[in-house]
Amino acid sequence: MTPNSAVASVAIEARTFRKIRSHIIPFIMVLMVIAALDRMNIGFAALTMNRELAITSQQYGVLAGIFFLGYFTFEIPSNLLLHRIGARVWLPGYWSVGALSRC
């Protein structure tokens, strides 16, 4: 490795970290705030849902866990199919089964 290429490598690395700090980190912070608001919203919804559905907080926790397991299980295959067949076909079918039959 020549001295010029080492200097260029350090400059590229510094520019990359600067871009990460200025673009990606603020975006991640916004996503973290949205995720926190979502968790708070679920907590407030549980107060009303538990009473209306006549379930205990433990039952609500089990139901939320089942939802999370389903979400966790199908998230990666869903993204793989999205990449394979394209968003134009997959996303309408994801929200309504009838859209896939038209393709």
MODELLER restraints for C-alpha pairs under 7 A, 6 or more apart:
rsr = mdl.restraints
at = mdl.atoms
rsr.add(forms.Gaussian(group=physical.xy_distance, feature=features.Distance(at['CA:50:A'], at['CA:56:A']), mean=6.24, stdev=0.5))
rsr.add(forms.Gaussian(group=physical.xy_distance, feature=features.Distance(at['CA:50:A'], at['CA:57:A']), mean=6.88, stdev=0.5))
rsr.add(forms.Gaussian(group=physical.xy_distance, feature=features.Distance(at['CA:82:A'], at['CA:90:A']), mean=5.72, stdev=0.5))
rsr.add(forms.Gaussian(group=physical.xy_distance, feature=features.Distance(at['CA:89:A'], at['CA:100:A']), mean=6.90, stdev=0.5))
rsr.add(forms.Gaussian(group=physical.xy_distance, feature=features.Distance(at['CA:92:A'], at['CA:99:A']), mean=5.73, stdev=0.5))
rsr.add(forms.Gaussian(group=physical.xy_distance, feature=features.Distance(at['CA:93:A'], at['CA:99:A']), mean=4.88, stdev=0.5))
rsr.add(forms.Gaussian(group=physical.xy_distance, feature=features.Distance(at['CA:93:A'], at['CA:100:A']), mean=4.85, stdev=0.5))
